[in-house]
């Protein structure tokens, strides 16, 4: 493991993971934008499959973020969600 770290392998893997997660997050965000355009709000029902679960996850991450706990929520994501009227 130390050898992998010494050549930057794990750092590159972490960067790749973050890029993939960010791409997925942005994809779901755009789905919420589409949902809002169609329904006039961002309150995706939890029973709406992956998007519904994603919305619940964002709300959970927001609560952790507000409490100063470890969270995947960032200021940038918070601003993006609030810019489309996402309700916490």
HUBELWO-V399134 format. One record per backbone hydrogen bond with DSSP energy under -1.0 kcal/mol. CO is the residue of the C=O (numbers start at 1). NH is the residue of the N-H. If there is no record, write none. Layout:
BEGIN
((CO:NH) (CO:NH))
END
This chain:
BEGIN
((1:5) (2:6) (3:7) (4:9) (5:8) (8:12) (9:13) (10:14) (11:15) (12:16) (13:17) (14:18) (15:19) (16:20) (17:21) (18:22) (19:23) (20:24) (21:25) (22:26) (23:27) (24:28) (25:29) (26:30) (27:31) (28:32) (29:33) (30:34) (31:35) (32:36) (33:37) (34:38) (35:39) (36:40) (42:44) (45:48) (49:53) (50:54) (51:55) (52:56) (53:57) (54:58) (55:59) (56:60) (57:61) (58:62) (59:63) (60:64) (61:65) (62:66) (63:67) (64:69) (65:68) (74:78) (75:79) (76:80) (77:81) (78:82) (79:83) (81:86) (82:85))
END
